[in-house]
Amino acid sequence: MKTKLIATLLLTASTLASLAQSKHSISVLATHNINSEGGWDYLSVDNKNNNIFVSHGNQVNVLSLVGGDSVGIIHNTMGVHGITVVNAQGKGYTTNGKAGTCTVFDLKNFMVQGEIKVGSNPDATFYDDFSGKIIVFNGKSHDASIIDPLSDKVVATIPLGGKPEAGVSDGKGKIFVNIEDTGEIVCFDSRTFKVLSRYKLQGGEEPSGLAIDRSTSRLFTVCANKVMLILDAKTGKQVKTIPIGEGCDGVVFDPFSKTIFCANGEGTVTVVKELAADKFVVQQNAKSARGARTIALDPVTHHIFLPTADIKESKDSAGKPQRVPGTFRVLEMGE
């Protein structure tokens, strides 16, 4: 009986290991065209109301999560970068880089409810489910504004010592944020608003996108020199360096499939499987489209969304590649 039990356990372990390492190939499932012009940055998924919010120029385009149809526009979000939703309050928030404000809007009818003054050039933002606060990272003033969605007021400003990019929460009171110009991750307490630690990145340059696996306390930061660094969130120790594509600005983690998706502006998505806390394998470099460098995850369908537009070879007066008018779209990718 004991021998049979051991054999069964070994077989079960072998089967689970095999399933964990099985490859899941993703591809473009749909293309959602948006009839407006301008640059873009982040996008955000609202599962409760089945919408996708897409930053685009000086407005936010709203698409239906089912089918991708246009369902609304939030105007006058000057230089918009990020969008976050607070379903408990029925409100969404945009970061308006040119205005130094956050626009507050209704999640159902998209009507603007007000504006909140924050720091200079607000960029990435997210809702921290632990503290119940909105975290806004200000690129030029090098700080974070903490907004209470109950009052829609800034309740704290946290100096970060450098230009912040994306941030995440561990769900236990700690916030982590990439600091692009100093090449580090800063951790601060979401209750006391005090900086707790700074993790200097070894071998990573200009970190931008950041994701987290809360169950294993692993941070996934994507860098300009085509690597993703994986760190222990508790200690800052780097446990893995993984090559990714060029021009990555966004990364998401799907806790259901234990998969990391890196959006590379070169036109690929690097798909990495987490087999264990310190064991990772690149499963695919899926084809997306050039310019698709930011990303959002739908945790229900496990699809990812990436905005982009066609790019001309010629450059504008500022030396930047030119967008082809009428080609802005959001790619929906999955198995």
N, C-alpha and C positions, 0 to 999 in steps of 0.2 A: 504493500500500500504506500509506504514512504517513497519507494523508488518511482512509483507511478505518479505520485504527487509532485515530486521534483521534476520529472519529465514534463508534466503538464505545465508547471510554472515556467520552465525553460522555453517551452513551445510558445506560451503566451507572451513572454518577454521578447522572444524572437519575432513574433507576429507584430507586436506593438512597435518594435524598432523598425521593422520593414515598412509599416504604415507611415511612421514618422518620416522616413526617408523617401517615400514615394513622391514623385514629381507631379506637381499640379501646374499645367501650362495655362498661362493667361494670354488673352489677345483682346483687340478692340472689338467690343460687342455692339457699340452704337456710337454715332457722332451727333451731338446736339448743337446745331448752328445757332449763333446769336447775332442778330442784325443790329450791331452798333460798333463803333470804332473806339480805339484807345488801347493803352497798355493794360496789363493785368498783373495780379499777384495771387493772393490766397483765395480759396473758396471753402465753403462750409456746408455740411449736410445737416438738415433738420428732419430727423426720422418721424417725430411726432406729427408734423404737419406735411410730411412728404415733399419737402422742397430742398433745392440746392441754391445757395447764395454765392454769386460769382462776382468778385471785384473786377471792374472794367472801366478804366479811365476815371471819370468823376461820378460814377454811378455804380449801383449794384444791380445786376440782372438776376432775376429769380426764375428758376426753372422747376418744373414739376419733377419730382424724383421718379415718378412713374411715366415714362415716355419722353421726358425731356422738353415738353412744351413750355414756351414762355408764359409765365403767369403774373409777372409784375416787374416793376422797376422802382428802385429807391434812388431818387435824384439828389443832386447837390451834396454828394459825399466826396469832397474835393481831395483828389489824390488818394483814393481809398486803397487800403492794403488788406486788412483783415476783417472778418465777420465772425461773431460768436453769438450763440443763442442761449437763452435762459428760459427753458420751457416752463419752469415753475412760476415764473412771473409773466409769461406770454410775451417776452420782449427779446429783441435782437439788438446788437451793438456793432457798429462799424468803426474802424480806426481811419480817420481822415488825415493823411500825412501832410497835406498842404495847409490845412486849417488848424491843425493841432487840437482836434476835437474828436469826440466819439458821438455819432448819431444814434439816438435811441429810436427804435421803430417797433411797431406791432407785428408779431409773427404771423398773424392771420390775414390782415388787410394791407400790411406794409406801409401804413401811414406813419409819418414821423411824429414822435412824441416829445422830442427835445434834443438838445445837444449838451455835451459835458466837456468842459475845458480840461485837457490833460497836459502832457509834456510836449516837447518839440518833436515833430515828425513821428507820431504814433504809428506803429507798424504791426507786428504780430500781436495777437490777443487770444485769450481762451477763458472759459469759465471753469473755475476750480470747484469741483463738487464737494470737497472737504470743508473749505472755509465759507462757501457760498458767495464768493467774491469774483469779480471780473478782473483779470490781470492784463494790463496793457503795457507793452514794451515800447519805449520812446527812443527812436534811433539817434536823434541829434542831442537830446538832453541827457542821454546815457542813464536813464532811470526807468523805473516801473511805476505806473499809476495803479492804485488799487481802488476799484469802484464797488460800492455797495449797491446792488440792483434794487434793494428795497427803497433806497432814498435817491438813487442815481446821483450820488455825490462821491467825489474822491476822498477816501478816508485815510490814505497814506501815500507817500511817495518814497520810493526806495532807491538810493544811489547805487549804481551797479559797476561803476568804474570802467565803462567801455560801451561799445555799441551793441545793444542786445538784438538778437534775432528771435527764433522760435523758443517757446518754453513749454514745459509739461509739469504735471503734479504727480506725486507718488500716492495721492489719495490718503495720506496720513499727516499732512501738514507741511510738507516740504515742496518748494517750487524750484525747478531747475531751468536755467536759461542759457543758451549759447551766447557768448560774447565774441562777436566776429573779429574785431580788430586786435584783441589781446589773445585770441586762441585759447579760450578756457570756457568752462561751464561754472556758473555761479549758482549756489544753492542758498535760498533764504526761507525763513519761517513765515508761513502765511497768516499766523496769528500775531506774532510779535513784530513782524516786518523787519526783522534783523537778518543781515547776511550771516550765514552759518559757515560756509566753506567755499573755496575756489579750487576747481580741478583743472590744472594746466594740462592741455592736450599735447601728447607726444606724437609727432608724425602727422598731425592734422592741421590744415591751414584754413582760416576763415570759415569756421563752422556756421551753418545756417539752419537747416532743418533738424528737428529733434523729436524723438519718440521715446516711449518707455514701455517696458513690460513690468507692470506692478507686481506680478506674482513672483518673478525672479529678481526684481530690483536691478534690471539692466537698462541702461540708457543707450540709445542709438543716435549718434550724431553724424551728419553728413558734411563733408568738407570740400572746399574748392579744389583741392589737389587729388580729387577722384578716389577718395577713401571714405568708408564708414568706420568710425571708431565705436567700439562697444565697451562701456564702462560699468563697473559696479557702482550703483547709485549711492550705496551706503558708505563706501570708502574712497571712491574716485579712481580705483585701480582699473587700468585698461586691460581687458581680458581678450580682446580680439581686434584685428585690423582687417577689413575686407575691401577689396577693390570694387569700385562701382564706376558708372559712366561719368562723362564730363558734363559739367554744368548743372549738377544736382542742387536743388534749392528746397526740396521737400521730402519728408519721409513719414510713413505711417506704419503702425504695428497693429495687426489683427490678432487679438488674444484668442479667438476661436480656433484659427488654423496655425497659430504660432508662427506667423509669417511677417517679414518686414518688406515693405515696398519702397524703393528709392526712385524718385522721379528725376531722370537725367535729361537736361535740356538738349543733349545731343540727339534725342529721339528714342531713348530706351527706358525701360523700367527694370532695375535690378531687383530680382526676387530672391530673398534670403530666408531659409527655413531655420528656426530655432529648435534644435533637437534636445538641448539641455541648457542650463544656465551659462555654460562656457563652451558650448558646442554649436556651431553654425555652419551651414553649407549653402553656397550659391546654387539655386535651382534653375535660374533662367535669366537671360537678359532680353526681355520681351520688347518687341517693336512698338513704339508709341508714335510720336511725331516730333519733329524738331521744334524746340521752344517749350515743350510740355515739361516744365521744371517744378511746378507746385502740384500738390496732391491732396485729396480728401478721401476718407474711407466711409462707406456705408456699412456699419457694423451688422446690419440685418441681412442684406444680400451678399455682403463681403465683396462688393464691387468697389473699384477705385475710380476717381474722376480727376481728369487733368485738363486744364485750359491751355489753349495755344492758338496761334494763327500762322499762316504762311509768311515766310520771311524772304525779302528780296536780297539779292547779293549786294546791291548798291547800298550806300550808307547815307544817313541824313547829315545835316549841318553840324550836328554834335558828334558825328563819327559813329553813330549807332546803326545797326542793321534796320532797314525799313520794313514795316508790316505791310502785307498786301491787303488793301481794303476789301471788306466783305468776306473775309476768311476766318474770323474769330469763331471758335467752337470749343466745346467741351467733349473730350473723349471719355467714354465709359468702358472700362476694361474689367474682365473677369474670366472665369473658366467657362 
